[in-house]
Each structure stands twice: as structure tokens, then as C-alpha cells.
Amino acid sequence: MSEVNVPLTFSDTAAMRVKTLIAEEENPELKLRVYITGGGCSGFQYGFTFDENVNDGDTTIVNSGVTLVVDPMSLQYLIGGKVDYTEGLEGARFFIDNPNATTTCGCGASFSV
């Protein structure tokens, strides 16, 4: 578990939204877990979930007292990326600005490398 020199950015906007969601759940142990799975229209897709646990090998990033957790397999596809949050015409959502993605789908939920 490391918190120094993490190759992934956790934006202030995303951290504040996570903080609000955790307060609504009334469980201060929750962390935002970001992961990659196979599938989607471009080969891989991003996933976001709340998790109370940090597993061996996970990388943690703390912003504004909120913890982002990424497993080692997913992190390799996210190096240099940024976990962010937006509210707009497409609705409110977490998203990843990923420089490793060579193609992405229209909604930004899946990618290929």
C-alpha cells in the first residue's frame, strides 16, 4: 500500500463528491475503488464502487480525507491518468482521463490500449 509518488491523480472535484456520498451512506470506512474489467465497446471498461477494504498490493491515494483505491492490475492501465467527476448534459458521473487509451467509446466508459 503506497501513497507517495502515485502515478494517478484524484481530482479535488471527485474527492469532494466522494466525501458527500460517503456522508450520505453514513459509513466513514468507505473508499472509492477504481478498477478495469474486460468488455465494453472498446475492449476494457472502467468501474467505480465503494469498498471498506484495502487489499494487499492496492495503491491508495488520499485527497481531502477521502481515499481512492486501485488494484495493481488496474493501475497498470491507468498510469498518468486522472480520476475526475463531472455534472453536465450527459448526467453526473465519475470518469477517467486516461492518456494510455488509444481509442475510447463515445461515453468514455470503455477504452483500448
LOSEDREN-299862 format. One record per residue (C-alpha): residue in three letters; chain; y, z, x. Coordinates in nm, 4 decimals, always signed. Example, Ala and Ser with C-alpha at 12.3 -4.5 7.8 and 13.67 -1.06 7.14 Angstrom:
REM residues 2
+------+-------+----------+----------+----------+
| resn | chain |    north |       up |     east |
+------+-------+----------+----------+----------+
|  ALA |     A |  -0.4500 |  +0.7800 |  +1.2300 |
|  SER |     A |  -0.1060 |  +0.7140 |  +1.3670 |
+------+-------+----------+----------+----------+
***
This chain:
REM residues 113
+------+-------+----------+----------+----------+
| resn | chain |    north |       up |     east |
+------+-------+----------+----------+----------+
|  MET |     A |  +0.0000 |  +0.0000 |  +0.0000 |
|  SER |     A |  +0.3244 |  -0.1106 |  +0.1637 |
|  GLU |     A |  +0.6893 |  -0.1011 |  +0.0607 |
|  VAL |     A |  +0.8591 |  -0.2307 |  +0.3762 |
|  ASN |     A |  +0.9193 |  -0.5982 |  +0.4600 |
|  VAL |     A |  +0.7657 |  -0.7154 |  +0.1350 |
|  PRO |     A |  +0.7712 |  -1.0950 |  +0.1046 |
|  LEU |     A |  +0.8513 |  -1.0869 |  -0.2677 |
|  THR |     A |  +1.1798 |  -0.9979 |  -0.4386 |
|  PHE |     A |  +1.2012 |  -0.7821 |  -0.7521 |
|  SER |     A |  +1.5397 |  -0.8566 |  -0.9124 |
|  ASP |     A |  +1.7722 |  -0.5889 |  -1.0471 |
|  THR |     A |  +1.7654 |  -0.7616 |  -1.3879 |
|  ALA |     A |  +1.3839 |  -0.7483 |  -1.4034 |
|  ALA |     A |  +1.3762 |  -0.3875 |  -1.2809 |
|  MET |     A |  +1.6244 |  -0.2745 |  -1.5463 |
|  ARG |     A |  +1.4244 |  -0.4484 |  -1.8217 |
|  VAL |     A |  +1.1020 |  -0.2862 |  -1.6978 |
|  LYS |     A |  +1.2780 |  +0.0513 |  -1.6915 |
|  THR |     A |  +1.3785 |  +0.0027 |  -2.0576 |
|  LEU |     A |  +1.0258 |  -0.0993 |  -2.1593 |
|  ILE |     A |  +0.8718 |  +0.1983 |  -1.9778 |
|  ALA |     A |  +1.1151 |  +0.4337 |  -2.1543 |
|  GLU |     A |  +1.0129 |  +0.2820 |  -2.4893 |
|  GLU |     A |  +0.6445 |  +0.3406 |  -2.4041 |
|  GLU |     A |  +0.7275 |  +0.6991 |  -2.3009 |
|  ASN |     A |  +0.4913 |  +0.6752 |  -2.0027 |
|  PRO |     A |  +0.6715 |  +0.7140 |  -1.6666 |
|  GLU |     A |  +0.3468 |  +0.6318 |  -1.4822 |
|  LEU |     A |  +0.3621 |  +0.2648 |  -1.5858 |
|  LYS |     A |  +0.4251 |  -0.0051 |  -1.3271 |
|  LEU |     A |  +0.4756 |  -0.3787 |  -1.3762 |
|  ARG |     A |  +0.1757 |  -0.5656 |  -1.2373 |
|  VAL |     A |  +0.2225 |  -0.9328 |  -1.1486 |
|  TYR |     A |  -0.0878 |  -1.1438 |  -1.0987 |
|  ILE |     A |  -0.2095 |  -1.5015 |  -1.0674 |
|  THR |     A |  -0.5007 |  -1.6433 |  -1.2642 |
|  GLY |     A |  -0.6626 |  -1.9848 |  -1.2748 |
|  GLY |     A |  -0.5684 |  -2.2051 |  -1.5659 |
|  GLY |     A |  -0.2554 |  -2.3254 |  -1.7319 |
|  CYS |     A |  -0.1438 |  -2.6865 |  -1.7365 |
|  SER |     A |  -0.0703 |  -2.6877 |  -1.3618 |
|  GLY |     A |  -0.3736 |  -2.5049 |  -1.2155 |
|  PHE |     A |  -0.2570 |  -2.1436 |  -1.1820 |
|  GLN |     A |  -0.0624 |  -1.9238 |  -1.4156 |
|  TYR |     A |  +0.1437 |  -1.6089 |  -1.3810 |
|  GLY |     A |  +0.0561 |  -1.2905 |  -1.5621 |
|  PHE |     A |  +0.2519 |  -0.9720 |  -1.6254 |
|  THR |     A |  +0.1077 |  -0.6461 |  -1.7527 |
|  PHE |     A |  +0.1774 |  -0.2756 |  -1.7390 |
|  ASP |     A |  -0.0578 |  -0.0679 |  -1.5270 |
|  GLU |     A |  -0.0699 |  +0.3016 |  -1.4380 |
|  ASN |     A |  -0.2758 |  +0.2393 |  -1.1249 |
|  VAL |     A |  -0.2099 |  +0.1112 |  -0.7764 |
|  ASN |     A |  -0.5324 |  -0.0186 |  -0.6226 |
|  ASP |     A |  -0.6315 |  -0.0281 |  -0.2560 |
|  GLY |     A |  -0.4640 |  -0.3254 |  -0.0900 |
|  ASP |     A |  -0.1940 |  -0.3631 |  -0.3554 |
|  THR |     A |  +0.1629 |  -0.4200 |  -0.2448 |
|  THR |     A |  +0.4310 |  -0.2192 |  -0.4216 |
|  ILE |     A |  +0.7999 |  -0.2997 |  -0.4469 |
|  VAL |     A |  +1.0393 |  -0.0400 |  -0.5870 |
|  ASN |     A |  +1.3752 |  -0.1259 |  -0.7430 |
|  SER |     A |  +1.5882 |  +0.1221 |  -0.9413 |
|  GLY |     A |  +1.2975 |  +0.3660 |  -0.9599 |
|  VAL |     A |  +1.0641 |  +0.1046 |  -1.1105 |
|  THR |     A |  +0.7520 |  -0.0146 |  -0.9278 |
|  LEU |     A |  +0.6239 |  -0.3713 |  -0.9153 |
|  VAL |     A |  +0.2581 |  -0.4015 |  -0.8116 |
|  VAL |     A |  +0.0871 |  -0.7152 |  -0.6740 |
|  ASP |     A |  -0.2747 |  -0.7526 |  -0.5645 |
|  PRO |     A |  -0.3415 |  -0.9188 |  -0.2247 |
|  MET |     A |  -0.4986 |  -1.2338 |  -0.3751 |
|  SER |     A |  -0.1971 |  -1.2988 |  -0.5972 |
|  LEU |     A |  +0.0569 |  -1.2075 |  -0.3288 |
|  GLN |     A |  -0.0529 |  -1.4958 |  -0.1060 |
|  TYR |     A |  +0.0737 |  -1.7392 |  -0.3727 |
|  LEU |     A |  +0.3995 |  -1.5500 |  -0.4266 |
|  ILE |     A |  +0.5330 |  -1.5100 |  -0.0717 |
|  GLY |     A |  +0.9059 |  -1.5757 |  -0.0684 |
|  GLY |     A |  +0.9217 |  -1.5678 |  -0.4481 |
|  LYS |     A |  +1.1345 |  -1.3663 |  -0.6855 |
|  VAL |     A |  +1.0242 |  -1.1793 |  -0.9980 |
|  ASP |     A |  +1.3082 |  -1.2028 |  -1.2473 |
|  TYR |     A |  +1.3896 |  -1.1632 |  -1.6163 |
|  THR |     A |  +1.5920 |  -1.3856 |  -1.8469 |
|  GLU |     A |  +1.7093 |  -1.3964 |  -2.2062 |
|  GLY |     A |  +1.8098 |  -1.7338 |  -2.3440 |
|  LEU |     A |  +1.7228 |  -2.0150 |  -2.5811 |
|  GLU |     A |  +1.3578 |  -2.0014 |  -2.4708 |
|  GLY |     A |  +1.3456 |  -1.6319 |  -2.5584 |
|  ALA |     A |  +1.3288 |  -1.3250 |  -2.3386 |
|  ARG |     A |  +1.0719 |  -1.3341 |  -2.0602 |
|  PHE |     A |  +0.9792 |  -1.2327 |  -1.7100 |
|  PHE |     A |  +0.9403 |  -1.5266 |  -1.4744 |
|  ILE |     A |  +0.8769 |  -1.6033 |  -1.1087 |
|  ASP |     A |  +1.0956 |  -1.8255 |  -0.8952 |
|  ASN |     A |  +0.8214 |  -1.9428 |  -0.6589 |
|  PRO |     A |  +0.9060 |  -2.1634 |  -0.3581 |
|  ASN |     A |  +0.5322 |  -2.2198 |  -0.2977 |
|  ALA |     A |  +0.4845 |  -2.4064 |  -0.6267 |
|  THR |     A |  +0.4725 |  -2.7819 |  -0.5735 |
|  THR |     A |  +0.4634 |  -2.8507 |  -0.9473 |
|  THR |     A |  +0.5307 |  -2.6308 |  -1.2473 |
|  CYS |     A |  +0.4890 |  -2.6728 |  -1.6195 |
|  GLY |     A |  +0.7869 |  -2.7033 |  -1.8487 |
|  CYS |     A |  +0.7920 |  -2.3359 |  -1.9433 |
|  GLY |     A |  +0.7448 |  -2.2149 |  -1.5847 |
|  ALA |     A |  +0.4333 |  -2.0119 |  -1.6700 |
|  SER |     A |  +0.1930 |  -2.2190 |  -1.4606 |
|  PHE |     A |  +0.2096 |  -2.3919 |  -1.1240 |
|  SER |     A |  +0.0135 |  -2.5619 |  -0.8489 |
|  VAL |     A |  +0.0364 |  -2.5328 |  -0.4704 |
+------+-------+----------+----------+----------+
***
